[in-house]
Amino acid sequence: MESINKVSIDSLTKKDLLLIIKALEFTNEQTNLDDFIDLRNNIVKELCFLTSTTEKEFINYLENQSNC
């Protein structure tokens, strides 16, 4: 279980990351369970902090990079 401390998103592509975010949004819409949107928001919030961007900038960047 010590290896769980080394979990990283380094191996995720921008497309995969966008897919995870969109899947959490979709699942929240379909189930009305706030846990999914809370998880999505927490992930995006942390990534925006790490990249010094706003949520809109970050999501736009992922969407633009995923279309390439």
ABEGO torsion letter per residue (X at the ends): XAAAAABBAAABBAAAAAAAAAAAAAAAAAAGBAAAAAAAAAAAAAAAAAAGBBAAAAAAAAAAAAAX
